[in-house]
C-alpha cells in the first residue's frame, strides 16, 4: 500500500499555484462587458484596458454580453473558472438584483479588482420635446398624463433608480416607460425622437449635449457641475432630493471569488495603474466622471454603503420585489 504524505502534496499544490500566478497571464484574458457597445460601461472599460494591458504585459479581449440588466454577463462569469482569465466589467446594477428579483447573485460573489469611477446622473430630453427645463417637464406630465415616454435600461438601471427618486420626491409621475438594452441604444432613440426623456449618466451624454442633440433638464446632484455650469442642479427645484443625493452609478472590474490572491494582486496593480494614467484621468474628468480607483477593503466598503442606500430607496418607492431585510441589508442610518 502506498503512503500519501498529505503535507507534501499540499506543498506541491501551493508551489504549482504560485508558479501559475507568477507566470500570469499565459493566455488571453476575456473581459465580459455587461452592457452593449457605445454605452457608458463599454466606453469606460475600452478606454482604461489598454493602459492596464501595458502593466499586465497581457491581452484582454473584450466582449459585450447584454441582457437581463447585466445579469446574463454576471452569471456567465460566475460560471467560469476562478482563474483570473475572465473579468466581469460592470456597473452598479448587480447590487440590486436580489431585491429586484433579477437573480440570487451580486458582487458579493466576486472580488473587486478596481472600482474606477462614478458618474453623475443627468436628465436629458429629445431636441423635439415640448419643454426646455425641469419645471416645464413636470408641468407637461401633469397636463398630459400617460403621454411622455421615459427611456429605461430595465429594473435596477440608472434610469429606474432616478425615476424612483423622482416619484418619491415629486409624487407619482404618470409616464410611459420604454425599455432599451443599455444607455447607448436608448440615447440614440432619444436623439431620434423615439422617446422623450431619459435619465442618463453625464459621461456618456455630455458630448451629445454639447453638440446640441439633446436638451439637458437638470443635473441630479446637490451643486452645479463645472463641465455644464448652465444646467441647474435638481435640488434647486425641490429640496426633497437632498435626502438621496449625491448618488451615482459606478464602474468596476471584478473576478470570481476564489481567484488566487497573486492573480488578484496582479490585476489590481494593472488596473489601478491604468486608472491612474493621466490620459485616462483627463478623458474621464472631461466627460464629468469622478475618479475613485478603489480596491481591497476600500472597494468593499463603498459597495456596501452604495447598496444600502440604493436598495432602501427602491424599497421605499415600492419598486423592490423583496425587502432588503430578507437579505440582511441594513437600512442606512
C-alpha positions, 0 to 999 in steps of 0.5 A, a space after each residue: 500500500 502506498 503512503 500519501 504524505 498529505 503535507 507534501 502534496 499540499 506543498 506541491 499544490 501551493 508551489 504549482 499555484 504560485 508558479 501559475 500566478 507568477 507566470 500570469 497571464 499565459 493566455 488571453 484574458 476575456 473581459 465580459 462587458 455587461 452592457 452593449 457597445 457605445 454605452 457608458 460601461 463599454 466606453 469606460 472599460 475600452 478606454 482604461 484596458 489598454 493602459 492596464 494591458 501595458 502593466 499586465 504585459 497581457 491581452 484582454 479581449 473584450 466582449 459585450 454580453 447584454 441582457 437581463 440588466 447585466 445579469 446574463 454577463 454576471 452569471 456567465 462569469 460566475 460560471 467560469 473558472 476562478 482563474 483570473 482569465 475572465 473579468 466581469 466589467 460592470 456597473 452598479 446594477 448587480 447590487 440590486 438584483 436580489 431585491 429586484 428579483 433579477 437573480 440570487 447573485 451580486 458582487 458579493 460573489 466576486 472580488 473587486 479588482 478596481 472600482 474606477 469611477 462614478 458618474 453623475 446622473 443627468 436628465 436629458 430630453 429629445 431636441 423635439 420635446 415640448 419643454 426646455 427645463 425641469 419645471 416645464 417637464 413636470 408641468 407637461 406630465 401633469 397636463 398630459 398624463 400617460 403621454 411622455 415616454 421615459 427611456 429605461 435600461 430595465 429594473 435596477 438601471 440608472 434610469 429606474 433608480 432616478 425615476 424612483 427618486 423622482 416619484 418619491 420626491 415629486 409624487 407619482 409621475 404618470 409616464 410611459 416607460 420604454 425599455 432599451 438594452 443599455 444607455 447607448 441604444 436608448 440615447 440614440 432613440 432619444 436623439 431620434 425622437 423615439 422617446 422623450 426623456 431619459 435619465 442618463 449618466 453625464 459621461 456618456 451624454 455630455 458630448 451629445 449635449 454639447 453638440 446640441 442633440 439633446 436638451 439637458 433638464 437638470 443635473 441630479 446632484 446637490 451643486 452645479 457641475 463645472 463641465 455644464 455650469 448652465 444646467 441647474 442642479 435638481 435640488 434647486 427645484 425641490 429640496 426633497 432630493 437632498 435626502 438621496 443625493 449625491 448618488 451615482 452609478 459606478 464602474 468596476 472590474 471584478 473576478 470570481 471569488 476564489 481567484 488566487 490572491 497573486 492573480 488578484 494582486 496582479 490585476 489590481 496593480 494593472 488596473 489601478 495603474 491604468 486608472 491612474 494614467 493621466 490620459 485616462 484621468 483627463 478623458 474621464 474628468 472631461 466627460 464629468 466622471 469622478 475618479 475613485 480607483 478603489 480596491 481591497 477593503 476600500 472597494 468593499 466598503 463603498 459597495 456596501 454603503 452604495 447598496 444600502 442606500 440604493 436598495 432602501 430607496 427602491 424599497 421605499 418607492 415600492 419598486 423592490 420585489 423583496 425587502 432588503 431585510 430578507 437579505 440582511 441589508 441594513 437600512 442606512 442610518 
